[in-house]
């Protein structure tokens, strides 16, 4: 059984503030697709690029869903 002194000692131990996993990192495959679209559609603003990218993915999902269902 761990005593209260040991718990306090563990809580005060120096630790790295960096998390092991970054929860909001874009996977490399997805990042490459976004960059490819950005290089193709150079006139789009970042917001328009994001909307275009998500709309294309949604359209693909809807097509696949209509085929399967």
Residue, then its C-alpha position, 0 to 999 in steps of 0.5 A: x500500500x502506498x502511503x500519503x508521503x509517497x503519493x505526495x513525493x510522486x506528485x512533486x516529482x519533476x516531469x516533462x510537460x510534453x504529452x506523449x501523444x498530440x491529439x490534434x495532429x493531422x496524419x501525414x497522408x491527409x497532410x499530403x492530400x491537403x498540400x496537393x490540393x493547395x498547390x493545384x488550387x492556388x487561388x483559394x484562401x485557407x478557409x476556402x481550401x478547407x471547405x473544398x477539401x471537406x466537401x470533396x471528402x463528403x461527396x465521396x462518402x455520399x457516393x459510396x453510401x448510395x452504392x452500398x445502401 
